[in-house]
């Protein structure tokens, strides 16, 4: 009889193979013999992918409108000598060619097997082989011995532990990263949003954030308040039968002589409302006749003051982009913060508050501090404390005049989410339940209970194909029933319920990823729970909700900073963009879902698959090797470890005790293409269209096997682990 871990000598072993796809996501509750082998017991920085498999997540990086680190490239060259050449430690050194006059940022200089290599980025001009490098007042004694070439680097591994090409690229990215600045001010970022080409950020000011917060705009030179203006507001009454003057009219105080240009006039009743003015000069009296072109039209009912954002704190802004006016230049941004009035930001970066009547109307909220908003039926809907929500006049987002068609409703519980879905239906999540408002006007509106026990935590709901929400039941889905078209709430997070229960007290915010049909939930301990919802027409058919009833798959990420507020919007070309601010108070805006690192820090990822008995749970098997199938666009290195028989003391390979340095590397050379179907310059010659990583083994003998796949890199692009072929010999029954 052969020893433990060796093939039996009683008969000729017959090696069998079994392929299993990676599908299903995390499953930490299903009994071991019932779970499909493609599920994972643990994953960090992987997401279930819509084409099947598990994808290493994208990175994030700081942002202020300047050149993005993720867009950086480097060019490598050789030199005869480094003498006289001094390279900075953080952003490199600015160098000039002594003959060509070309300039570049030199981000690394290294000697490998007697050859001197330099890495350059931000190159202007063309360097030549006669060039010495001038840095400041110093000139290198050596000259370039090759012309800088994009991506050129020596083979081997640098002092960082990564290949020289990765090291050169990382240093080039770091040069651009160091140019990006935090938003001025103090405290956390309170909101980040994009409307077409404008990216906005809000942060508190003053030594303790007690002064008014400011709105900033990203530009090619960083964050600025230049070009952003705030209207002056003034209440009026005694409006005459001629109505309000036209927008753009000059308003004059009959007594004070103060003037201002009418930006917008809003009525709350037939005779009262408020004016938003720009270009105000002088000081309007609190009670004087208001004139335009010498003719009076009403009386001021308050002083005229410039609007400002509420002081900084720990509140979050919520935003929506919407065009209520059907012209190409009226696609505006609307925002709320729970501390002051809703705001409108127009395409000229003019900020205007949406004010409530000076003299409160019946049932009006006691304070004008909406904290959620939605656009529905061509109206702006605002949510106030106390379970109150209001509808603006259709087509007039700043007009909350009941005489003209505005409405107010109540849910009887604090509202935590509001979503417009097809129907048309307005979904209102509360702390206790979910309600819906159906109908299209005051004459047909009907509010009803949709899910009695399925509500949501504040900002814990997201809309994909339906509304999903984090609540006391876990993560629930609000779906229409097949028979009557009504709604029902159903928990869909059973496979990760222990994770949800543990993290729910740490919840801070959520968002969606439209491109991959995901909702993501963020927690104060830097954890991110990723929920992928399979849909009709997607290729991940093995786990589609339609075919098997599995309604969601879960992944997990661990960021390098804690998220405080996160937002999904669109850029000028309608491409999806995401931004977030951290609760660490660093003041940086981070663009999410971009780049290959955590803002310059390596992404460490691993996948722990469930124990696989290859269909024979009571037989011992001799496991020879595993071939992992993956889709990779460039060379990368993976590490494998195997664990046998549920980690028992007889068969375990001690996965729980290993570190990254204990796991042998398996190199994957991806990025290949099909012969005659691709431009070979775009691919690595030794690559494959579908890459395979082989962990040779042998791994030993046991009833089942689990694999840990480890990856750590700073410049590797995301890749997809798609499945594996397991090679094994069937042995005897387990006694």
KEVO-149906 format. One record per residue (C-alpha): residue number from 1; residue in three letters; x, y, z. Coordinates in steps of 0.25 Angstrom, whole numbers, m for minus. Example, Ala and Ser with C-alpha at 12.3 -4.5 7.8 and 13.67 -1.06 7.14 Angstrom:
PT    nr   rest      px      py      pz
PT     1    ALA      49     m18      31
PT     2    SER      55      m4      29
This chain:
PT    nr   rest      px      py      pz
PT     1    UNK       0       0       0
PT     2    UNK       5      14      m4
PT     3    UNK       8      24       7
PT     4    UNK      m2      36      10
PT     5    UNK      m2      45      m2
PT     6    UNK       3      35     m12
PT     7    UNK      m4      27     m23
PT     8    UNK      m8      13     m19
PT     9    UNK       1       2     m24
PT    10    UNK     m10      m9     m24
PT    11    UNK     m15      m5     m38
PT    12    UNK     m12       5     m49
PT    13    UNK     m18      18     m45
PT    14    UNK     m27      24     m55
PT    15    UNK     m27      40     m55
PT    16    UNK     m40      46     m57
PT    17    UNK     m43      61     m60
PT    18    UNK     m55      69     m56
PT    19    UNK     m58      83     m60
PT    20    UNK     m66      93     m51
PT    21    UNK     m69     107     m55
PT    22    UNK     m68     118     m44
PT    23    UNK     m82     123     m42
PT    24    UNK     m92     127     m31
PT    25    UNK     m83     136     m22
PT    26    UNK     m82     135      m7
PT    27    UNK     m89     124       0
PT    28    UNK     m86     123      15
PT    29    UNK     m98     116      20
PT    30    UNK    m101     104      11
PT    31    UNK     m97      90      16
PT    32    UNK     m84      85      10
PT    33    UNK     m90      74       2
PT    34    UNK    m101      82      m4
PT    35    UNK     m94      94      m9
PT    36    UNK     m89      95     m24
PT    37    UNK     m74      94     m25
PT    38    UNK     m74     108     m33
PT    39    UNK     m78     116     m20
PT    40    UNK     m68     122     m11
PT    41    UNK     m66     121       4
PT    42    UNK     m59     134       4
PT    43    UNK     m55     145      m6
PT    44    UNK     m48     158      m4
PT    45    UNK     m48     168     m16
PT    46    UNK     m55     160     m25
PT    47    UNK     m69     162     m31
PT    48    UNK     m78     152     m38
PT    49    UNK     m77     155     m53
PT    50    UNK     m89     156     m63
PT    51    UNK     m81     147     m73
PT    52    UNK     m79     136     m62
PT    53    UNK     m67     135     m53
PT    54    UNK     m61     144     m42
PT    55    UNK     m55     157     m46
PT    56    UNK     m44     165     m39
PT    57    UNK     m50     178     m36
PT    58    UNK     m46     191     m41
PT    59    UNK     m38     201     m33
PT    60    UNK     m40     216     m29
PT    61    UNK     m32     228     m30
PT    62    UNK     m32     243     m25
PT    63    UNK     m39     253     m34
PT    64    UNK     m39     268     m36
PT    65    UNK     m40     270     m51
PT    66    UNK     m25     269     m54
PT    67    UNK     m19     257     m62
PT    68    UNK     m23     244     m56
PT    69    UNK     m12     234     m51
PT    70    UNK     m19     223     m58
PT    71    UNK     m16     229     m71
PT    72    UNK      m1     230     m69
PT    73    UNK       9     224     m78
PT    74    UNK      24     223     m77
PT    75    UNK      35     222     m87
PT    76    UNK      48     215     m83
PT    77    UNK      62     217     m88
PT    78    UNK      76     214     m85
PT    79    UNK      88     223     m81
PT    80    UNK     103     221     m81
PT    81    UNK     104     226     m67
PT    82    UNK      95     232     m56
PT    83    UNK     106     240     m50
PT    84    UNK     101     254     m47
PT    85    UNK      86     249     m48
PT    86    UNK      77     251     m36
PT    87    UNK      63     246     m36
PT    88    UNK      53     250     m26
PT    89    UNK      46     240     m16
PT    90    UNK      32     244     m18
PT    91    UNK      29     251     m31
PT    92    UNK      42     249     m38
PT    93    UNK      50     260     m44
PT    94    UNK      48     269     m56
PT    95    UNK      59     267     m67
PT    96    UNK      63     274     m80
PT    97    UNK      70     268     m91
PT    98    UNK      84     276     m93
PT    99    UNK      83     275    m108
PT   100    UNK      69     273    m112
PT   101    UNK      62     282    m101
PT   102    UNK      52     271     m99
PT   103    UNK      46     270     m85
PT   104    UNK      40     259     m76
PT   105    UNK      38     255     m62
PT   106    UNK      48     245     m58
PT   107    UNK      41     235     m49
PT   108    UNK      52     224     m47
PT   109    UNK      66     221     m50
PT   110    UNK      71     206     m48
PT   111    UNK      83     198     m52
PT   112    UNK      80     184     m56
PT   113    UNK      91     174     m60
PT   114    UNK     101     186     m63
PT   115    UNK      91     194     m71
PT   116    UNK      85     207     m67
PT   117    UNK      70     209     m69
PT   118    UNK      62     221     m67
PT   119    UNK      47     223     m67
PT   120    UNK      40     236     m72
PT   121    UNK      26     241     m73
PT   122    UNK      20     254     m77
PT   123    UNK      29     256     m89
PT   124    UNK      29     268     m98
PT   125    UNK      38     268    m110
PT   126    UNK      47     257    m115
PT   127    UNK      60     252    m107
PT   128    UNK      72     247    m115
PT   129    UNK      84     238    m112
PT   130    UNK      93     251    m111
PT   131    UNK      85     256     m99
PT   132    UNK      90     258     m85
PT   133    UNK      79     260     m75
PT   134    UNK      79     274     m68
PT   135    UNK      72     274     m55
PT   136    UNK      72     288     m49
PT   137    UNK      86     293     m49
PT   138    UNK      92     279     m50
PT   139    UNK      95     271     m63
PT   140    UNK      98     256     m64
PT   141    UNK     111     252     m69
PT   142    UNK     105     240     m76
PT   143    UNK      96     241     m89
PT   144    UNK      84     234     m94
PT   145    UNK      88     221    m101
PT   146    UNK      74     219    m106
PT   147    UNK      62     227    m110
PT   148    UNK      51     226    m100
PT   149    UNK      41     216    m104
PT   150    UNK      27     214     m98
PT   151    UNK      26     203     m88
PT   152    UNK      41     199     m89
PT   153    UNK      47     193     m77
PT   154    UNK      57     182     m72
PT   155    UNK      52     168     m69
PT   156    UNK      52     164     m55
PT   157    UNK      47     169     m42
PT   158    UNK      50     182     m35
PT   159    UNK      51     186     m21
PT   160    UNK      36     187     m19
PT   161    UNK      34     172     m22
PT   162    UNK      27     175     m35
PT   163    UNK      33     174     m49
PT   164    UNK      41     186     m54
PT   165    UNK      30     190     m64
PT   166    UNK      20     190     m53
PT   167    UNK      29     198     m44
PT   168    UNK      32     208     m55
PT   169    UNK      17     210     m58
PT   170    UNK      14     211     m43
PT   171    UNK      24     222     m42
PT   172    UNK      18     229     m54
PT   173    UNK       4     228     m48
PT   174    UNK       9     233     m35
PT   175    UNK      15     246     m41
PT   176    UNK       1     250     m46
PT   177    UNK      m5     245     m33
PT   178    UNK       3     255     m25
PT   179    UNK      m2     267     m34
PT   180    UNK     m16     264     m30
PT   181    UNK     m21     272     m18
PT   182    UNK     m32     271      m7
PT   183    UNK     m44     279      m8
PT   184    UNK     m41     292       1
PT   185    UNK     m48     293      14
PT   186    UNK     m49     284      27
PT   187    UNK     m57     271      30
PT   188    UNK     m62     261      21
PT   189    UNK     m66     262       7
PT   190    UNK     m81     264       8
PT   191    UNK     m85     262      m7
PT   192    UNK     m79     259     m21
PT   193    UNK     m87     259     m33
PT   194    UNK     m85     260     m49
PT   195    UNK     m95     267     m58
PT   196    UNK     m89     266     m73
PT   197    UNK     m75     272     m72
PT   198    UNK     m77     278     m58
PT   199    UNK     m72     270     m46
PT   200    UNK     m76     277     m33
PT   201    UNK     m71     275     m19
PT   202    UNK     m76     281      m6
PT   203    UNK     m68     282       7
PT   204    UNK     m69     290      20
PT   205    UNK     m61     302      23
PT   206    UNK     m55     309      35
PT   207    UNK     m46     303      46
PT   208    UNK     m57     294      51
PT   209    UNK     m66     293      39
PT   210    UNK     m76     302      45
PT   211    UNK     m76     312      34
PT   212    UNK     m84     311      22
PT   213    UNK     m80     299      13
PT   214    UNK     m75     303      m1
PT   215    UNK     m78     297     m15
PT   216    UNK     m66     294     m23
PT   217    UNK     m64     290     m38
PT   218    UNK     m53     281     m44
PT   219    UNK     m44     288     m54
PT   220    UNK     m31     285     m61
PT   221    UNK     m24     292     m50
PT   222    UNK     m32     286     m39
PT   223    UNK     m44     290     m30
PT   224    UNK     m49     304     m31
PT   225    UNK     m61     312     m27
PT   226    UNK     m58     322     m39
PT   227    UNK     m70     322     m48
PT   228    UNK     m80     317     m37
PT   229    UNK     m90     328     m32
PT   230    UNK    m101     328     m22
PT   231    UNK    m114     336     m24
PT   232    UNK    m120     346     m14
PT   233    UNK    m134     342      m9
PT   234    UNK    m145     352      m5
PT   235    UNK    m159     348      m1
PT   236    UNK    m170     357      m7
PT   237    UNK    m185     359      m5
PT   238    UNK    m197     368     m10
PT   239    UNK    m194     363     m24
PT   240    UNK    m203     370     m34
PT   241    UNK    m211     365     m45
PT   242    UNK    m200     367     m55
PT   243    UNK    m192     356     m49
PT   244    UNK    m177     354     m48
PT   245    UNK    m168     361     m57
PT   246    UNK    m160     353     m68
PT   247    UNK    m147     346     m65
PT   248    UNK    m136     356     m67
PT   249    UNK    m144     368     m63
PT   250    UNK    m137     378     m54
PT   251    UNK    m144     379     m41
PT   252    UNK    m143     392     m33
PT   253    UNK    m146     396     m19
PT   254    UNK    m155     408     m19
PT   255    UNK    m149     413      m6
PT   256    UNK    m135     407      m5
PT   257    UNK    m132     409     m20
PT   258    UNK    m125     395     m19
PT   259    UNK    m125     387     m32
PT   260    UNK    m124     372     m36
PT   261    UNK    m127     364     m49
PT   262    UNK    m138     354     m47
PT   263    UNK    m133     340     m49
PT   264    UNK    m146     333     m45
PT   265    UNK    m159     337     m38
PT   266    UNK    m167     327     m31
PT   267    UNK    m181     328     m25
PT   268    UNK    m186     320     m13
PT   269    UNK    m200     327     m14
PT   270    UNK    m207     336     m23
PT   271    UNK    m201     348     m17
PT   272    UNK    m188     343      m9
PT   273    UNK    m175     336     m12
PT   274    UNK    m160     339     m14
PT   275    UNK    m150     345     m24
PT   276    UNK    m137     339     m28
PT   277    UNK    m128     351     m32
PT   278    UNK    m114     352     m38
PT   279    UNK    m105     364     m39
PT   280    UNK    m111     371     m27
PT   281    UNK    m106     385     m23
PT   282    UNK    m110     393     m11
PT   283    UNK    m119     388       0
PT   284    UNK    m134     385      m2
PT   285    UNK    m143     389      10
PT   286    UNK    m151     378      16
PT   287    UNK    m164     385      13
PT   288    UNK    m163     394       0
PT   289    UNK    m170     394     m13
PT   290    UNK    m163     386     m24
PT   291    UNK    m163     391     m38
PT   292    UNK    m158     387     m52
PT   293    UNK    m157     397     m63
PT   294    UNK    m163     408     m54
PT   295    UNK    m176     400     m51
PT   296    UNK    m179     394     m37
PT   297    UNK    m183     379     m37
PT   298    UNK    m182     375     m22
PT   299    UNK    m176     378      m8
PT   300    UNK    m163     372      m2
PT   301    UNK    m167     364      10
PT   302    UNK    m152     361      15
PT   303    UNK    m138     365      14
PT   304    UNK    m131     361       1
PT   305    UNK    m119     352       5
PT   306    UNK    m109     343      m3
PT   307    UNK    m112     329      m1
PT   308    UNK    m101     320       5
PT   309    UNK    m100     305       7
PT   310    UNK    m102     300      21
PT   311    UNK     m89     299      30
PT   312    UNK     m81     286      29
PT   313    UNK     m84     274      37
PT   314    UNK     m87     259      35
PT   315    UNK     m99     260      26
PT   316    UNK     m99     255      12
PT   317    UNK    m104     262       0
PT   318    UNK    m113     254     m10
PT   319    UNK    m114     258     m24
PT   320    UNK    m122     256     m37
PT   321    UNK    m120     262     m51
PT   322    UNK    m133     265     m59
PT   323    UNK    m138     274     m70
PT   324    UNK    m152     279     m67
PT   325    UNK    m152     289     m77
PT   326    UNK    m149     281     m90
PT   327    UNK    m138     290     m96
PT   328    UNK    m124     285     m98
PT   329    UNK    m118     296     m88
PT   330    UNK    m127     293     m76
PT   331    UNK    m122     279     m71
PT   332    UNK    m120     284     m57
PT   333    UNK    m115     277     m44
PT   334    UNK    m124     277     m32
PT   335    UNK    m119     274     m18
PT   336    UNK    m123     272      m3
PT   337    UNK    m116     271      10
PT   338    UNK    m125     270      21
PT   339    UNK    m120     283      27
PT   340    UNK    m126     294      18
PT   341    UNK    m134     296       6
PT   342    UNK    m133     288      m7
PT   343    UNK    m124     294     m17
PT   344    UNK    m124     295     m32
PT   345    UNK    m110     297     m40
PT   346    UNK    m112     301     m54
PT   347    UNK    m103     299     m66
PT   348    UNK     m96     313     m63
PT   349    UNK     m93     308     m49
PT   350    UNK    m103     317     m42
PT   351    UNK    m108     312     m29
PT   352    UNK    m122     315     m25
PT   353    UNK    m130     310     m12
PT   354    UNK    m144     304     m13
PT   355    UNK    m151     312      m2
PT   356    UNK    m164     309       5
PT   357    UNK    m175     320       8
PT   358    UNK    m170     330      18
PT   359    UNK    m184     329      25
PT   360    UNK    m185     314      27
PT   361    UNK    m197     307      20
PT   362    UNK    m206     297      26
PT   363    UNK    m199     283      28
PT   364    UNK    m186     290      23
PT   365    UNK    m173     283      29
PT   366    UNK    m168     291      41
PT   367    UNK    m155     292      35
PT   368    UNK    m150     294      20
PT   369    UNK    m140     282      21
PT   370    UNK    m142     271      11
PT   371    UNK    m132     260      11
PT   372    UNK    m137     251       0
PT   373    UNK    m141     254     m14
PT   374    UNK    m146     248     m27
PT   375    UNK    m152     252     m41
PT   376    UNK    m165     245     m45
PT   377    UNK    m176     249     m54
PT   378    UNK    m168     262     m58
PT   379    UNK    m168     267     m44
PT   380    UNK    m158     268     m33
PT   381    UNK    m161     260     m21
PT   382    UNK    m155     264      m7
PT   383    UNK    m155     256       5
PT   384    UNK    m156     263      19
PT   385    UNK    m154     258      33
PT   386    UNK    m167     252      39
PT   387    UNK    m171     243      28
PT   388    UNK    m175     255      19
PT   389    UNK    m172     256       4
PT   390    UNK    m176     267      m6
PT   391    UNK    m178     268     m21
PT   392    UNK    m175     280     m29
PT   393    UNK    m184     286     m39
PT   394    UNK    m182     277     m52
PT   395    UNK    m171     283     m61
PT   396    UNK    m167     294     m50
PT   397    UNK    m157     287     m40
PT   398    UNK    m156     300     m31
PT   399    UNK    m171     302     m31
PT   400    UNK    m178     296     m19
PT   401    UNK    m191     303     m20
PT   402    UNK    m204     295     m17
PT   403    UNK    m212     304     m25
PT   404    UNK    m204     301     m38
PT   405    UNK    m203     286     m35
PT   406    UNK    m193     283     m24
PT   407    UNK    m197     272     m14
PT   408    UNK    m193     267      m1
PT   409    UNK    m194     253       5
PT   410    UNK    m190     245      17
PT   411    UNK    m185     231      20
PT   412    UNK    m187     230      35
PT   413    UNK    m173     226      37
PT   414    UNK    m159     232      34
PT   415    UNK    m156     231      20
PT   416    UNK    m142     225      16
PT   417    UNK    m143     223       1
PT   418    UNK    m151     228     m11
PT   419    UNK    m151     222     m25
PT   420    UNK    m158     225     m38
PT   421    UNK    m161     212     m45
PT   422    UNK    m169     208     m57
PT   423    UNK    m184     207     m55
PT   424    UNK    m183     219     m53
PT   425    UNK    m181     216     m38
PT   426    UNK    m173     223     m27
PT   427    UNK    m167     214     m17
PT   428    UNK    m166     220      m3
PT   429    UNK    m157     212       7
PT   430    UNK    m159     214      22
PT   431    UNK    m152     209      34
PT   432    UNK    m163     199      36
PT   433    UNK    m169     196      22
PT   434    UNK    m170     199       8
PT   435    UNK    m181     207       2
PT   436    UNK    m185     211     m13
PT   437    UNK    m192     223     m19
PT   438    UNK    m199     220     m32
PT   439    UNK    m206     229     m42
PT   440    UNK    m202     240     m50
PT   441    UNK    m209     252     m44
PT   442    UNK    m217     257     m32
PT   443    UNK    m229     251     m37
PT   444    UNK    m223     237     m38
PT   445    UNK    m213     236     m27
PT   446    UNK    m214     224     m18
PT   447    UNK    m204     221      m7
PT   448    UNK    m203     206      m2
PT   449    UNK    m195     197       6
PT   450    UNK    m186     188      m3
PT   451    UNK    m177     181       7
PT   452    UNK    m181     181      22
PT   453    UNK    m168     177      28
PT   454    UNK    m158     180      17
PT   455    UNK    m153     195      19
PT   456    UNK    m139     200      18
PT   457    UNK    m129     207      26
PT   458    UNK    m126     221      21
PT   459    UNK    m119     222       8
PT   460    UNK    m119     206       8
PT   461    UNK    m128     205      m4
PT   462    UNK    m124     204     m19
PT   463    UNK    m132     203     m32
PT   464    UNK    m127     192     m42
PT   465    UNK    m138     184     m49
PT   466    UNK    m146     186     m36
PT   467    UNK    m143     193     m23
PT   468    UNK    m133     185     m14
PT   469    UNK    m131     190       1
PT   470    UNK    m123     187      13
PT   471    UNK    m132     185      25
PT   472    UNK    m134     177      38
PT   473    UNK    m138     165      29
PT   474    UNK    m124     165      21
PT   475    UNK    m125     170       7
PT   476    UNK    m139     170       1
PT   477    UNK    m145     171     m13
PT   478    UNK    m158     178     m16
PT   479    UNK    m164     170     m28
PT   480    UNK    m177     169     m35
PT   481    UNK    m185     156     m32
PT   482    UNK    m188     148     m45
PT   483    UNK    m203     147     m42
PT   484    UNK    m208     161     m39
PT   485    UNK    m197     170     m42
PT   486    UNK    m196     174     m27
PT   487    UNK    m183     176     m20
PT   488    UNK    m176     167     m10
PT   489    UNK    m163     168      m2
PT   490    UNK    m154     156      m1
PT   491    UNK    m141     154       5
PT   492    UNK    m130     150      m5
PT   493    UNK    m117     150       4
PT   494    UNK    m119     137      11
PT   495    UNK    m106     131       5
PT   496    UNK     m98     143      12
PT   497    UNK    m107     146      24
PT   498    UNK     m97     145      35
PT   499    UNK     m88     155      27
PT   500    UNK    m100     164      26
PT   501    UNK    m104     163      40
PT   502    UNK     m90     166      45
PT   503    UNK     m88     178      36
PT   504    UNK    m102     184      36
PT   505    UNK     m99     193      49
PT   506    UNK     m87     199      41
PT   507    UNK     m95     203      29
PT   508    UNK     m92     216      23
PT   509    UNK     m96     217       8
PT   510    UNK    m100     210      m4
PT   511    UNK     m99     212     m19
PT   512    UNK    m101     204     m32
PT   513    UNK     m92     200     m43
PT   514    UNK    m101     200     m56
PT   515    UNK     m90     194     m65
PT   516    UNK     m90     181     m57
PT   517    UNK    m104     181     m51
PT   518    UNK     m99     182     m37
PT   519    UNK    m103     189     m24
PT   520    UNK     m92     192     m14
PT   521    UNK     m93     194       1
PT   522    UNK     m82     201       8
PT   523    UNK     m79     200      23
PT   524    UNK     m70     208      32
PT   525    UNK     m60     197      34
PT   526    UNK     m56     199      19
PT   527    UNK     m64     186      15
PT   528    UNK     m72     186       2
PT   529    UNK     m83     176       0
PT   530    UNK     m85     174     m15
PT   531    UNK     m99     169     m20
PT   532    UNK    m100     165     m35
PT   533    UNK    m114     163     m40
PT   534    UNK    m114     153     m52
PT   535    UNK    m124     158     m63
PT   536    UNK    m131     153     m76
PT   537    UNK    m121     153     m88
PT   538    UNK    m108     152     m79
PT   539    UNK     m99     141     m82
PT   540    UNK     m98     136     m68
PT   541    UNK    m109     127     m70
PT   542    UNK    m105     117     m60
PT   543    UNK    m110     126     m49
PT   544    UNK    m120     135     m55
PT   545    UNK    m132     138     m47
PT   546    UNK    m141     134     m58
PT   547    UNK    m136     120     m60
PT   548    UNK    m133     115     m46
PT   549    UNK    m139     125     m36
PT   550    UNK    m126     130     m31
PT   551    UNK    m128     145     m30
PT   552    UNK    m115     150     m26
PT   553    UNK    m100     147     m25
PT   554    UNK     m91     153     m15
PT   555    UNK     m76     157     m15
PT   556    UNK     m68     165      m5
PT   557    UNK     m57     177      m6
PT   558    UNK     m49     183       5
PT   559    UNK     m45     197       2
PT   560    UNK     m33     204       7
PT   561    UNK     m41     216      12
PT   562    UNK     m55     216      19
PT   563    UNK     m65     222       9
PT   564    UNK     m74     233      15
PT   565    UNK     m83     237       3
PT   566    UNK     m83     230     m11
PT   567    UNK     m90     234     m24
PT   568    UNK     m93     229     m38
PT   569    UNK     m95     238     m49
PT   570    UNK     m92     240     m64
PT   571    UNK     m81     249     m71
PT   572    UNK     m83     257     m83
PT   573    UNK     m84     245     m92
PT   574    UNK     m94     238     m83
PT   575    UNK     m83     228     m78
PT   576    UNK     m85     224     m64
PT   577    UNK     m76     230     m54
PT   578    UNK     m75     228     m39
PT   579    UNK     m69     237     m28
PT   580    UNK     m68     236     m13
PT   581    UNK     m62     244      m1
PT   582    UNK     m56     237      11
PT   583    UNK     m60     238      26
PT   584    UNK     m45     240      29
PT   585    UNK     m46     255      27
PT   586    UNK     m35     255      16
PT   587    UNK     m43     264       7
PT   588    UNK     m40     256      m5
PT   589    UNK     m50     252     m16
PT   590    UNK     m48     238     m21
PT   591    UNK     m53     233     m34
PT   592    UNK     m57     219     m32
PT   593    UNK     m57     208     m42
PT   594    UNK     m44     213     m49
PT   595    UNK     m30     209     m49
PT   596    UNK     m23     197     m44
PT   597    UNK     m19     201     m29
PT   598    UNK     m25     207     m17
PT   599    UNK     m20     221     m20
PT   600    UNK      m6     215     m22
PT   601    UNK      m7     204     m12
PT   602    UNK      m7     190     m17
PT   603    UNK     m20     182     m18
PT   604    UNK     m19     169     m10
PT   605    UNK     m29     159     m14
PT   606    UNK     m32     145     m11
PT   607    UNK     m43     134     m14
PT   608    UNK     m46     122      m5
PT   609    UNK     m55     112     m13
PT   610    UNK     m64     103      m6
PT   611    UNK     m59      88      m3
PT   612    UNK     m62      80     m16
PT   613    UNK     m64      65     m15
PT   614    UNK     m65      63     m30
PT   615    UNK     m78      56     m29
PT   616    UNK     m73      45     m19
PT   617    UNK     m74      50      m5
PT   618    UNK     m70      37       2
PT   619    UNK     m58      33      m7
PT   620    UNK     m44      37      m4
PT   621    UNK     m37      44     m16
PT   622    UNK     m23      46     m20
PT   623    UNK     m23      61     m25
PT   624    UNK     m12      63     m35
PT   625    UNK     m14      77     m41
PT   626    UNK     m23      88     m45
PT   627    UNK     m24      96     m57
PT   628    UNK     m31     110     m55
PT   629    UNK     m37     116     m67
PT   630    UNK     m37     131     m67
PT   631    UNK     m39     143     m76
PT   632    UNK     m27     153     m74
PT   633    UNK     m22     164     m83
PT   634    UNK      m8     164     m78
PT   635    UNK       3     156     m71
PT   636    UNK       0     154     m56
PT   637    UNK       4     144     m45
PT   638    UNK      m6     136     m37
PT   639    UNK      m3     128     m25
PT   640    UNK     m10     115     m21
PT   641    UNK     m12     107      m9
PT   642    UNK     m20      94      m6
PT   643    UNK     m28      89       6
PT   644    UNK     m33      75       7
PT   645    UNK     m45      68      14
PT   646    UNK     m51      80      21
PT   647    UNK     m37      84      27
PT   648    UNK     m37      72      36
PT   649    UNK     m24      69      44
PT   650    UNK     m21      57      35
PT   651    UNK     m22      63      22
PT   652    UNK     m21      78      24
PT   653    UNK     m11      87      16
PT   654    UNK     m13      98      27
PT   655    UNK     m19     108      18
PT   656    UNK     m23     116      30
PT   657    UNK      m9     118      35
PT   658    UNK      m2     121      22
PT   659    UNK       3     135      17
PT   660    UNK       5     140       3
PT   661    UNK      20     137       3
PT   662    UNK      16     122       6
PT   663    UNK       8     120      m7
PT   664    UNK      16     117     m20
PT   665    UNK      14     126     m31
PT   666    UNK       7     121     m44
PT   667    UNK       9     131     m55
PT   668    UNK      m2     134     m65
PT   669    UNK       2     140     m78
PT   670    UNK     m12     146     m84
PT   671    UNK     m15     156     m94
PT   672    UNK     m14     146    m106
PT   673    UNK     m24     146    m118
PT   674    UNK     m29     137    m129
PT   675    UNK     m20     135    m141
PT   676    UNK     m23     145    m153
PT   677    UNK     m34     151    m145
PT   678    UNK     m26     162    m137
PT   679    UNK     m15     172    m139
PT   680    UNK      m4     165    m132
PT   681    UNK       2     178    m127
PT   682    UNK      m9     179    m117
PT   683    UNK      m6     165    m111
PT   684    UNK       5     158    m104
PT   685    UNK      11     148    m113
PT   686    UNK      11     137    m103
PT   687    UNK      m3     140     m99
PT   688    UNK     m15     132    m101
PT   689    UNK     m30     137    m104
PT   690    UNK     m34     129     m91
PT   691    UNK     m22     128     m81
PT   692    UNK     m19     116     m72
PT   693    UNK     m12     115     m59
PT   694    UNK      m7     102     m55
PT   695    UNK      m5      98     m41
PT   696    UNK       3      85     m43
PT   697    UNK       2      78     m29
PT   698    UNK       1      67     m25
PT   699    UNK      m8      72     m14
PT   700    UNK     m10      60      m6
PT   701    UNK     m22      50      m3
PT   702    UNK     m35      53       3
PT   703    UNK     m50      53       1
PT   704    UNK     m51      67      m5
PT   705    UNK     m42      79      m8
PT   706    UNK     m43      94      m7
PT   707    UNK     m34     104     m13
PT   708    UNK     m29     118      m9
PT   709    UNK     m25     127     m21
PT   710    UNK     m17     139     m17
PT   711    UNK     m13     151     m25
PT   712    UNK      m6     164     m21
PT   713    UNK      m2     175     m31
PT   714    UNK      m2     190     m33
PT   715    UNK      m3     191     m48
PT   716    UNK     m10     178     m52
PT   717    UNK     m23     181     m60
PT   718    UNK     m35     173     m55
PT   719    UNK     m37     159     m59
PT   720    UNK     m48     148     m58
PT   721    UNK     m46     135     m52
PT   722    UNK     m56     126     m60
PT   723    UNK     m54     112     m56
PT   724    UNK     m45     100     m53
PT   725    UNK     m41      86     m58
PT   726    UNK     m38      77     m46
PT   727    UNK     m29      65     m49
PT   728    UNK     m31      53     m39
PT   729    UNK     m30      38     m37
PT   730    UNK     m42      31     m30
PT   731    UNK     m37      23     m18
PT   732    UNK     m45      15      m7
PT   733    UNK     m57      18       1
PT   734    UNK     m54      26      14
PT   735    UNK     m54      17      26
